[in-house]
Amino acid sequence: MANSNPTNTFCGWLCLSGLILLMDQASKYAVERTIEYGERVEINSILNIVHMMNPGAAFSLLADAGGWQRYFFIALASGVSVWLVWTMRRRPTRLEAASYSMLLGGALGNLVDRVWRGSVVDFLDFHWSYSHWPAFNLADTAIFIGVCIFIVNTIGSRNHQVHDEGDNSDHENNKGMR
């Protein structure tokens, strides 16, 4: 029955966030130590490993904003991380907790970069022919997966709720006809 203990479950989700953070930072460290800044290493026809620094947000949003964005994104990631931990303590469903855990691990990974390095290390460069997706990292991947889980869970919950409400109203209508 150890799995039913909310504290153990909360700690487990925090451990997943910590694992994401560690994998993200280890991969960024490896890229920094093995690939020169701006260099591309071709892995296959659709993936390069690159060493890029992104002072902005996703898709380099606000990258040229003059430096204030670093502190803005540090504050934003810190606030979101505190909110995610608080929300995870409230015993969300398993899918919600998985989503929050992925988001937290990713947010912390990029937060560490902003505090320690001044900007985020990006290294995954997917491309097709001459079109490149903006480079990203494992923290970004965790955030993306966490958002996808959240969206799917939210849509699924709403569909389930609408279906249940429809069943209840049909039951009430049939009750009145007897």
C-alpha positions in Angstrom: 0.0 0.0 0.0 3.0 2.3 -0.2 1.8 3.6 -3.5 -1.4 4.9 -2.0 0.5 7.2 0.4 0.2 10.8 -1.1 3.6 11.8 0.3 5.3 8.8 -1.5 3.4 9.7 -4.7 4.4 13.4 -4.5 8.0 12.4 -3.9 7.9 10.1 -6.8 6.7 12.9 -9.1 9.4 15.2 -7.8 12.0 12.5 -8.5 10.8 12.3 -12.1 11.2 16.1 -12.3 14.7 15.8 -10.8 15.6 13.1 -13.3 14.5 15.3 -16.2 16.6 18.1 -14.7 19.6 15.9 -14.3 19.3 14.4 -17.8 18.9 17.9 -19.3 21.9 19.4 -17.5 24.1 16.3 -18.2 23.2 16.5 -22.0 24.0 20.2 -22.1 27.2 19.7 -20.2 28.3 17.0 -22.7 27.4 19.3 -25.6 29.4 22.2 -24.1 32.4 20.0 -23.5 32.5 18.2 -26.9 31.1 20.6 -29.5 32.4 24.0 -30.2 29.9 26.8 -30.0 28.1 27.1 -33.4 29.4 23.8 -34.7 27.1 21.2 -36.2 27.6 17.4 -36.0 25.5 15.5 -38.5 23.9 12.4 -36.9 21.7 11.3 -39.8 19.6 12.8 -42.6 17.2 14.6 -40.2 19.2 15.3 -37.0 22.2 17.4 -36.2 23.7 18.0 -32.8 24.6 21.7 -32.5 25.9 23.9 -29.8 23.7 27.0 -29.6 22.9 29.5 -26.9 19.4 31.0 -26.7 18.9 34.1 -24.5 15.2 34.2 -25.4 12.3 31.8 -25.0 10.9 29.3 -27.5 11.8 30.0 -31.1 14.3 32.6 -29.8 11.4 34.9 -28.8 12.9 38.1 -27.2 16.4 36.8 -27.9 17.5 40.4 -28.9 15.7 42.2 -26.2 18.8 43.7 -24.6 19.3 41.4 -21.5 16.3 42.2 -19.3 14.6 39.0 -20.7 17.0 36.8 -18.7 15.7 38.1 -15.4 12.1 38.0 -16.7 12.4 34.4 -17.7 14.2 33.5 -14.4 11.3 35.1 -12.5 8.7 33.4 -14.7 10.3 29.9 -14.4 10.7 30.3 -10.7 7.1 31.3 -10.2 5.8 28.6 -12.5 8.0 26.0 -10.7 6.7 27.0 -7.3 3.1 26.9 -8.6 3.7 23.4 -10.1 5.1 22.0 -6.8 2.2 23.5 -4.9 -0.3 22.0 -7.4 1.4 18.6 -7.3 1.0 18.6 -3.5 -2.8 18.8 -3.9 -3.0 15.2 -5.2 -3.8 15.7 -8.9 -4.8 12.7 -11.1 -1.9 10.6 -12.4 -2.0 12.2 -15.8 -2.1 15.7 -14.3 0.8 14.8 -12.0 2.8 13.4 -14.9 2.2 16.6 -16.9 3.1 18.9 -14.0 6.2 16.8 -13.3 7.4 17.0 -16.9 6.7 20.8 -16.9 8.6 21.2 -13.7 11.6 19.3 -14.8 11.8 21.2 -18.0 11.3 24.6 -16.4 14.0 23.9 -13.9 16.4 22.7 -16.6 16.1 25.9 -18.5 16.0 28.0 -15.2 19.4 26.5 -14.2 20.8 27.5 -17.6 19.6 31.1 -17.3 21.0 31.5 -13.8 24.3 29.6 -14.4 25.0 30.2 -18.0 23.1 33.4 -18.8 21.1 31.7 -21.6 19.8 28.3 -22.5 21.9 25.7 -24.3 20.1 24.2 -27.3 21.5 21.3 -29.2 18.9 19.2 -31.0 18.6 20.4 -34.6 16.0 18.6 -36.7 15.8 19.4 -40.4 14.3 18.3 -43.6 16.2 19.2 -46.8 17.2 22.9 -46.1 14.4 23.6 -43.6 15.5 23.5 -39.9 13.3 23.5 -36.9 14.7 25.8 -34.2 17.3 24.0 -32.1 16.0 22.9 -28.7 17.0 20.7 -25.7 15.7 18.0 -23.4 14.1 20.5 -21.1 12.1 21.9 -24.0 11.1 18.3 -25.0 9.9 17.6 -21.4 7.9 20.9 -21.4 6.3 20.0 -24.8 5.4 16.5 -23.7 4.0 17.8 -20.4 1.8 20.3 -22.3 0.6 17.6 -24.6 -0.3 15.3 -21.7 -2.1 18.2 -20.0 -4.1 19.0 -23.2 -5.0 15.4 -23.8 -6.0 14.9 -20.2 -8.1 18.1 -20.2 -9.9 17.2 -23.4 -10.4 13.7 -22.1 -11.8 14.9 -18.8 -14.2 17.3 -20.4 -15.4 14.6 -22.8 -15.9 12.2 -19.9 -17.7 14.9 -17.9 -20.0 15.8 -20.8 -20.7 12.1 -21.4 -21.5 11.6 -17.7 -23.8 14.6 -17.6 -25.6 13.3 -20.6 -26.1 9.9 -18.9 -27.4 11.6 -15.8 -29.9 13.7 -17.7 -31.1 10.7 -19.6 -31.6 8.8 -16.4 -33.5 11.8 -14.9 -35.7 12.0 -18.0 -36.5 8.3 -17.9 -37.3 8.5 -14.2 -40.0 11.1 -14.8 -41.6 9.0 -17.5 -42.3 6.0 -15.2 
